[in-house]
Amino acid sequence: MEHEETTRRWRLILGGAQHDGTGFSLNKTDLQVDKTLEALYDNTRQGGLGPSSPNVSRWLGDIRSYFPSSVVQVMQQDALKRLNLTQMLFEKEMLENVEPDVHLVATLMTLSRVIPEKTKDTARQVVRKVVDELMKKLAQPTQQAISGSLNRSARNRRPRHNEVNWHLTIRKNLQHYQPDYKTIIPETLIGYGRRRSALKEVVLCLDQSGSMGTSVVYSGIFGAVMASIPALKTQMVVFDTAVADLTEELQDPVELLFGVQLGGGTDINAALKYCGQIISRPTDTVLVLITDLFEGGDEMNMRKRFTDLAAAGVQVIVLLALNDEGAPGYDHENAQFLANLGIPVFACSPDKFPDMMAMALSKQDVAQWAAKEDIVLKK
């Protein structure tokens, strides 16, 4: 049985042409699976998806029937790349059949300016579904990690009477319990601290060139989550050769993502200049720049701006990517320049981002944390 299953799989992989060498006969269901694979992966494209909407729509339905969601997402992306089927995203019926995922959202962002009006509502529904799923997955760990670090930094060790956090003070002083008096001597007082409108400032600065698509999606989600934390002042800036401030869109990640125009050039220098203008408290600010560091503008001035920001006390972190795909191609010389300045440079996965931000906001060594997580760049 094991040999038969192995032969069956090879038959599906090889496609049943005369030279596949298996001689294996597929059952009726497997023949349908074979046809869906042939339509996409047969180099001669004998099956083909054809230009007509019904063929593509039927194929999308077939792969959802025969393959798990993770495989469907891969096949959809392959169809877009191998067969140039971007037109399938212009039809409402197509979008209703696709399996939503972060890569599809990145593709829709790329096409957002040319998607027909009749399809835009459906496209937004697809993006909304992915955003909602990511929010459910990422919001709680992000809020817990960041709020925890902010609460620790906010505690006041010399509080006034009305600022004492009695719950934490009692726990801290349990070892000083006096049985004879049935009370605790509060040797150490822990207070809530004097609350400010924002303890820390965060600036997310996103390169919106085409290669950064999934990173922009995750950044939009994390930006929205951090904007919901009262102790943080979160600002969102995106750039190509121009700079756009999308801070007001953080309340609705879907609108924010549709406000991003993927593609175009890269002017990191101009983006850093703008970020420097909106930072009001440098020593209480974390600037997260997400870019591959390929500068299309003034590289010398870009490096000077990095130097000035670091000298002013801004905690600068450069992420080459914020996704599950690892570091893309990047400018090694600029990365080394930043490393020499003491600015951490690495690619970060979404599951590690909350802890990274917690480390940064509590002013711990992010580069050291990245080394422990084994996500430093290999030189």
C-alpha positions in Angstrom: 0.0 0.0 0.0 2.9 2.4 0.8 4.5 1.6 -2.5 1.2 2.2 -4.4 0.7 5.6 -2.7 4.2 6.6 -3.5 3.7 5.6 -7.2 0.4 7.5 -7.2 2.0 10.7 -6.0 4.8 10.4 -8.6 2.2 9.9 -11.3 0.5 13.2 -10.2 3.8 15.0 -10.1 5.0 13.8 -13.5 1.8 14.5 -15.2 1.1 11.2 -17.0 3.0 12.0 -20.2 4.4 9.1 -22.1 7.7 9.4 -20.4 6.6 9.5 -16.8 7.6 5.9 -16.3 5.1 5.0 -13.6 2.5 3.2 -15.7 0.0 4.0 -12.9 -3.7 4.4 -13.6 -5.5 7.1 -11.6 -9.1 6.7 -10.3 -11.8 9.2 -11.3 -11.2 11.6 -8.5 -7.4 11.6 -9.0 -7.9 12.3 -12.7 -9.8 15.5 -11.8 -7.0 16.4 -9.5 -4.5 15.7 -12.3 -6.5 18.0 -14.6 -6.3 20.9 -12.1 -2.5 20.4 -11.8 -2.1 20.1 -15.6 -3.9 23.3 -16.2 -1.3 25.2 -14.1 1.9 23.2 -14.2 2.0 21.4 -17.6 4.7 23.3 -19.6 2.8 22.6 -22.8 -0.4 24.0 -21.1 -2.5 21.3 -22.7 -5.2 21.8 -20.1 -4.8 25.5 -19.7 -7.1 27.9 -17.9 -7.9 29.9 -20.9 -8.8 33.5 -20.9 -12.5 33.1 -20.1 -13.8 33.7 -16.7 -15.8 30.5 -16.4 -12.7 28.4 -16.9 -10.7 30.2 -14.2 -13.7 30.3 -11.8 -14.2 26.6 -12.2 -10.5 25.9 -11.7 -10.5 28.0 -8.5 -13.4 25.9 -7.2 -11.7 22.7 -8.1 -8.5 23.4 -6.3 -10.5 24.4 -3.2 -12.2 21.0 -3.4 -9.1 18.9 -3.8 -6.4 20.6 -1.8 -6.0 22.1 1.7 -6.1 25.8 2.2 -2.3 26.2 2.5 -1.8 24.4 -0.9 -4.6 26.5 -2.5 -2.9 29.7 -1.6 0.4 28.5 -3.2 -1.4 27.4 -6.4 -3.3 30.8 -6.6 0.0 32.6 -6.4 1.6 30.4 -9.0 -1.4 31.0 -11.3 -0.9 34.7 -11.0 2.8 34.5 -11.7 3.0 31.7 -14.3 -0.1 32.3 -16.3 -0.4 36.1 -15.8 -4.0 35.7 -14.5 -4.2 39.1 -12.8 -7.4 39.6 -14.8 -9.1 37.1 -12.5 -8.9 39.7 -9.7 -10.9 42.1 -11.8 -14.0 39.9 -11.7 -16.3 39.7 -8.7 -17.0 36.0 -9.2 -13.2 35.3 -9.1 -12.6 37.2 -5.9 -15.5 35.4 -4.3 -13.8 32.0 -5.0 -10.2 32.8 -4.1 -8.7 31.7 -0.8 -7.8 35.0 1.0 -4.2 35.2 2.4 -1.6 37.9 3.0 0.0 37.4 -0.4 -3.3 37.9 -2.2 -3.8 41.1 -0.2 -0.4 42.4 -1.3 -1.4 41.7 -4.9 -4.7 43.6 -4.5 -2.7 46.5 -3.0 -0.5 46.5 -6.1 -3.6 46.6 -8.3 -5.7 48.8 -6.2 -5.6 51.8 -8.6 -6.8 49.7 -11.6 -9.4 47.4 -10.0 -12.8 48.2 -11.6 -15.4 49.9 -9.4 -17.7 46.9 -9.7 -15.0 44.8 -8.0 -13.7 47.1 -5.4 -16.3 46.2 -2.7 -15.5 42.5 -3.2 -11.8 43.2 -3.0 -12.2 45.1 0.2 -14.2 42.2 1.6 -11.3 39.9 0.8 -8.8 42.3 2.5 -11.1 42.7 5.5 -11.3 38.9 6.0 -7.5 38.6 6.0 -7.1 41.7 8.2 -9.6 40.4 10.7 -7.9 37.0 10.9 -4.5 38.6 11.4 -5.9 41.0 14.1 -7.3 38.0 16.0 -4.0 36.3 15.8 -1.6 39.2 16.5 -3.5 41.8 18.6 -3.4 40.1 22.0 0.3 39.1 22.1 1.2 42.5 20.8 -0.9 44.4 23.4 0.4 42.1 26.2 4.0 42.4 25.3 4.0 46.2 24.8 1.6 47.1 27.6 3.7 45.0 30.0 6.9 46.8 29.1 5.2 50.2 29.4 3.6 49.3 32.7 7.0 48.4 34.1 8.5 51.6 32.9 5.6 53.6 34.4 5.9 52.3 37.9 6.9 54.9 40.4 9.1 53.8 43.3 8.4 57.0 45.3 4.7 57.5 44.9 2.5 59.9 46.7 -0.3 58.3 48.8 -2.9 58.6 46.1 -0.5 57.1 43.6 0.2 53.8 45.5 -0.7 50.6 43.7 -1.6 48.7 46.9 -2.1 45.4 45.2 1.5 45.3 43.8 2.9 46.9 47.0 1.4 44.2 49.2 2.7 41.4 46.9 6.1 43.0 46.9 6.2 43.2 50.7 4.7 39.8 51.8 8.1 38.8 53.3 7.6 41.7 55.8 4.4 40.3 57.2 4.2 40.8 61.0 2.2 38.0 62.7 1.9 39.7 66.0 0.3 42.8 64.4 -1.4 40.9 61.5 -0.1 43.4 59.0 2.6 44.0 56.4 5.3 46.6 56.7 5.4 48.3 53.3 9.1 48.7 53.0 8.9 49.2 49.3 6.1 51.3 47.8 5.0 50.8 44.2 3.0 53.4 42.5 1.0 53.8 39.3 3.2 56.7 38.3 2.0 60.0 36.9 0.3 59.1 33.6 1.2 61.1 30.6 -0.9 61.2 27.4 1.7 58.9 25.9 4.7 57.3 27.6 6.4 56.4 24.3 6.2 57.4 20.6 6.5 54.9 17.8 7.0 55.8 14.1 6.5 53.0 11.6 8.1 54.0 8.3 7.4 51.7 5.4 9.0 51.3 2.0 6.1 50.7 -0.3 8.2 49.4 -3.3 6.7 46.3 -4.9 9.0 43.8 -3.1 7.8 44.9 0.4 4.1 43.9 -0.2 3.6 41.3 2.6 5.7 43.4 5.0 3.4 46.4 4.4 0.4 44.2 5.2 1.8 43.1 8.6 3.0 46.6 9.4 -0.5 48.0 8.8 -1.9 45.4 11.3 0.7 46.0 13.9 0.4 49.8 13.5 -3.4 49.6 14.1 -2.9 47.4 17.2 -0.3 49.8 18.7 -2.5 52.8 17.9 -5.1 51.3 20.2 -2.7 51.3 23.2 -3.3 54.7 25.0 0.3 54.9 26.4 1.7 54.9 22.8 1.6 57.6 20.3 1.8 55.7 17.0 2.4 57.2 13.6 2.5 55.5 10.2 4.5 56.8 7.3 4.9 55.2 3.8 7.2 56.2 1.0 8.5 55.5 -2.5 9.9 58.6 -4.2 7.3 60.6 -2.3 6.3 60.4 1.4 2.7 60.0 2.7 1.5 60.1 6.3 -1.2 57.5 6.9 -1.5 58.0 10.7 -5.2 59.0 10.5 -5.9 55.7 8.7 -4.6 53.6 11.6 -8.1 53.2 13.0 -9.1 51.2 9.9 -6.3 48.9 8.6 -8.3 48.1 5.5 -8.4 51.8 4.5 -4.8 52.1 5.4 -3.8 49.2 3.1 -5.8 50.6 0.2 -4.0 53.9 0.8 -0.7 52.2 0.1 0.5 52.2 -3.6 3.0 49.4 -4.0 5.6 49.9 -6.6 7.8 52.8 -7.7 11.1 54.0 -6.6 12.7 54.5 -3.2 13.8 57.7 -1.4 14.8 56.7 2.1 16.5 60.0 2.6 13.2 61.9 2.1 11.3 59.5 4.4 13.9 60.0 7.2 13.7 63.8 6.8 9.9 63.7 7.3 10.2 61.3 10.3 12.7 63.6 11.9 10.2 66.5 11.6 7.3 64.6 13.3 9.4 63.2 16.2 8.7 65.4 19.2 10.5 63.5 22.0 13.6 61.8 20.5 14.7 59.9 23.6 11.2 58.4 24.1 10.8 57.4 20.4 11.3 54.2 18.6 11.6 54.5 14.8 11.0 51.3 12.9 12.1 51.6 9.3 11.1 48.7 7.1 13.1 48.7 3.8 15.6 46.7 1.9 18.0 49.8 2.1 18.4 50.2 -1.7 18.4 54.0 -1.8 17.3 55.6 -5.0 17.7 59.1 -3.7 20.6 60.8 -1.9 22.6 58.0 -0.2 25.1 60.3 1.5 22.4 62.4 3.1 20.4 59.3 4.0 23.4 58.0 6.0 23.8 61.4 7.7 20.1 61.4 8.7 20.5 57.9 10.3 23.6 59.3 12.2 21.7 62.4 13.4 18.6 60.4 14.5 20.8 58.0 16.5 22.8 60.9 18.0 19.5 62.7 19.1 18.6 59.6 21.1 16.0 58.1 18.8 16.0 54.3 19.0 16.2 53.3 15.3 15.5 49.8 14.1 15.7 48.7 10.5 13.7 45.7 9.4 14.6 44.3 6.0 11.3 42.4 6.0 8.4 41.9 8.3 7.0 38.6 7.1 7.5 34.8 7.3 9.7 34.7 4.2 13.0 35.9 5.7 15.3 38.6 4.4 15.0 39.6 0.8 17.9 41.0 -1.3 19.2 44.1 0.5 22.0 46.7 0.3 24.8 45.1 2.3 27.0 48.2 2.4 24.2 50.3 3.9 23.3 47.5 6.3 27.0 47.4 7.5 27.1 51.2 7.9 24.0 51.0 10.2 25.5 48.1 12.2 28.6 50.2 12.7 26.3 53.0 14.1 24.8 50.5 16.5 21.5 50.4 14.7 20.0 46.9 14.6 19.4 45.5 11.0 17.6 42.2 10.5 14.5 40.6 9.1 11.7 39.9 11.6 8.8 37.4 11.5 5.3 38.6 12.6 5.3 36.3 15.7 8.6 37.9 17.0 7.6 41.5 16.3 5.6 42.0 19.6 8.6 40.9 21.7 11.0 43.0 19.6 8.8 46.1 20.3 8.6 45.3 24.0 12.4 45.2 24.1 12.7 48.5 22.2 10.2 50.3 24.3 11.8 49.2 27.5 15.2 50.4 26.1 16.8 47.0 26.1 19.4 45.9 23.6 17.4 44.9 20.5 20.5 43.7 18.6 21.4 41.4 21.5 17.8 40.1 21.5 18.0 39.5 17.8 21.2 37.5 18.2 19.6 35.3 20.9 16.6 34.7 18.6 19.1 33.8 15.8 17.7 36.4 13.4 20.8 38.5 12.9 22.1 38.9 9.4 24.8 36.5 8.3 27.8 38.5 7.1 
